[in-house]
Amino acid sequence: MTMTERMVWASLVVFPLVGIVYFAVIVARALDAPVAEVSWVAPMLWAWGAIIVFIVAGTIASAIATGVRAEVAGETPEWEDGDVRDKQIELLGNARGYTLAGLGSAAAAVLAMLDADPFWIAHALFLSGLITGVIVAATKLRAYRRGF
């Protein structure tokens, strides 16, 4: 398994988990106060940071586990470099991701045109990013496992 594929697996786990935790916090706050008064900026920044840190940590942990497993089995760990297939899978996933991110950006633009509260605009973009991350990772994983 290449490092790129490890990162895909980490992304597929991290994006939904961080999204669930973030929206659980925001919905709990929204139940106690009007949406315009909900403090969402700091939790969103923490969520972005958590996504980055946990994807990197998950990728590293996967690589370490692979190395330990190989050593315990008496084998030499093999670290695969990315190849042409990895680049093609990256392009396929990114093509789907750009489309979804564009749709999310368009939704945010429409909300801005309608003078929606910044809360809704930010969450349209954030949710779009989460969904895009999951779809991109799932697309790439499917390409790794089943081919194009």
C-alpha positions as CSV (number, residue, x, y, z in Angstrom):
1,M,0.0,0.0,0.0
2,T,1.4,3.4,-1.0
3,M,1.5,6.4,1.3
4,T,-1.1,8.0,-1.0
5,E,-3.5,5.1,-0.4
6,R,-2.8,5.3,3.4
7,M,-3.8,9.0,3.2
8,V,-7.0,8.0,1.4
9,W,-8.0,5.6,4.1
10,A,-7.2,8.1,6.8
11,S,-9.3,10.7,5.0
12,L,-12.2,8.3,4.7
13,V,-12.2,7.9,8.5
14,V,-11.4,11.4,9.5
15,F,-13.8,13.5,7.4
16,P,-17.0,11.8,8.6
17,L,-15.9,11.6,12.3
18,V,-14.8,15.3,12.5
19,G,-18.0,16.3,10.7
20,I,-20.2,14.4,13.1
21,V,-18.4,15.8,16.2
22,Y,-18.5,19.4,14.8
23,F,-22.2,19.3,13.9
24,A,-23.1,17.7,17.2
25,V,-21.4,20.6,19.0
26,I,-23.1,23.2,16.7
27,V,-26.5,21.6,16.8
28,A,-26.3,21.4,20.6
29,R,-25.5,25.1,20.7
30,A,-28.2,26.0,18.2
31,L,-30.8,24.3,20.4
32,D,-30.0,26.7,23.2
33,A,-29.8,30.0,21.3
34,P,-30.8,31.6,18.0
35,V,-28.6,30.6,15.1
36,A,-27.3,34.1,14.7
37,E,-25.9,34.0,18.2
38,V,-24.3,30.5,18.0
39,S,-20.5,30.6,18.4
40,W,-19.2,28.6,15.5
41,V,-16.0,30.1,14.4
42,A,-13.7,28.5,16.9
43,P,-15.2,25.1,16.6
44,M,-14.9,25.3,12.8
45,L,-11.2,26.3,13.1
46,W,-10.7,23.4,15.5
47,A,-12.4,21.0,13.0
48,W,-10.2,22.2,10.2
49,G,-7.1,21.7,12.3
50,A,-8.3,18.3,13.5
51,I,-8.9,17.1,9.9
52,I,-5.3,18.0,9.0
53,V,-3.7,16.6,12.1
54,F,-5.7,13.4,12.2
55,I,-5.2,12.6,8.5
56,V,-1.4,13.1,8.8
57,A,-1.4,11.1,12.1
58,G,-3.5,8.3,10.6
59,T,-1.2,8.1,7.6
60,I,1.9,7.9,9.8
61,A,0.2,5.4,12.2
62,S,-0.7,3.2,9.2
63,A,2.8,3.2,7.9
64,I,4.3,2.4,11.4
65,A,1.8,-0.4,11.8
66,T,2.7,-1.9,8.4
67,G,6.4,-1.7,9.3
68,V,5.9,-3.3,12.8
69,R,3.7,-6.1,11.3
70,A,6.3,-6.9,8.7
71,E,9.1,-7.0,11.3
72,V,7.1,-9.2,13.6
73,A,6.4,-11.6,10.7
74,G,10.2,-11.6,10.0
75,E,9.9,-9.8,6.7
76,T,11.5,-6.7,5.5
77,P,9.0,-3.9,5.3
78,E,8.4,-2.7,1.7
79,W,7.5,0.9,1.1
80,E,5.9,1.4,-2.2
81,D,6.4,4.6,-4.1
82,G,3.5,6.0,-6.0
83,D,3.4,5.2,-9.7
84,V,1.4,6.1,-12.7
85,R,-1.7,4.4,-11.4
86,D,-1.6,6.5,-8.2
87,K,-1.4,9.7,-10.3
88,Q,-4.4,8.5,-12.4
89,I,-6.4,7.7,-9.2
90,E,-5.5,11.1,-7.8
91,L,-6.7,12.8,-11.0
92,L,-10.0,10.9,-11.0
93,G,-10.7,11.7,-7.3
94,N,-9.8,15.4,-7.8
95,A,-12.0,15.7,-10.8
96,R,-15.0,14.5,-8.8
97,G,-13.9,16.7,-5.9
98,Y,-13.6,19.9,-8.0
99,T,-17.2,19.4,-9.2
100,L,-18.6,18.9,-5.7
101,A,-16.6,21.8,-4.3
102,G,-17.8,24.0,-7.2
103,L,-21.4,23.1,-6.3
104,G,-20.8,23.9,-2.7
105,S,-19.3,27.2,-3.6
106,A,-22.2,28.0,-5.8
107,A,-24.6,27.3,-3.0
108,A,-22.6,29.6,-0.7
109,A,-22.6,32.3,-3.4
110,V,-26.4,32.0,-3.7
111,L,-26.8,32.3,0.1
112,A,-24.6,35.4,0.1
113,M,-26.7,36.9,-2.7
114,L,-29.8,36.3,-0.6
115,D,-28.1,38.1,2.3
116,A,-28.1,35.0,4.4
117,D,-26.5,35.0,7.8
118,P,-22.7,34.2,7.7
119,F,-23.5,31.1,9.8
120,W,-25.4,29.6,6.9
121,I,-22.8,30.6,4.3
122,A,-19.9,29.2,6.3
123,H,-21.7,26.0,7.0
124,A,-22.7,25.5,3.4
125,L,-19.0,25.7,2.5
126,F,-17.9,23.5,5.5
127,L,-20.5,20.8,4.7
128,S,-19.5,21.0,1.0
129,G,-15.9,20.4,2.0
130,L,-16.7,17.5,4.3
131,I,-18.9,15.8,1.6
132,T,-16.3,16.5,-1.0
133,G,-13.6,14.9,1.2
134,V,-15.6,11.8,1.7
135,I,-16.6,11.4,-1.9
136,V,-13.1,12.0,-3.1
137,A,-11.7,9.5,-0.7
138,A,-14.4,6.9,-1.5
139,T,-13.7,7.4,-5.3
140,K,-10.0,6.9,-4.9
141,L,-10.4,3.9,-2.6
142,R,-12.8,2.3,-5.1
143,A,-10.3,2.9,-7.9
144,Y,-7.5,1.4,-5.7
145,R,-9.6,-1.7,-4.9
146,R,-11.6,-2.3,-8.1
147,G,-9.8,-0.4,-10.8
148,F,-11.2,2.4,-13.0
